[in-house]
């Protein structure tokens, strides 16, 4: 009895999920151009490094936060892991190359 009710509940949840997804897809507006405040990043500026300068101006308020987030413990641990993973291969193959050349 319990298995049937669970199966019915799962089927109903699946049906509801599909219905909500289809409703969300219908509610999306057709593609519209970006608002005036957002400029197209691929538009030519006719200046040397104009697009890069615009990008820096747009992202400047978040730079400190990005740097601060880079010093999180998990980020530093992953950086050290990748560094030593790369260095160990270079040392091993360097040792093999040194033995074969001599």
Beta strands, then each sheet from edge to edge (+ up, - down):
end
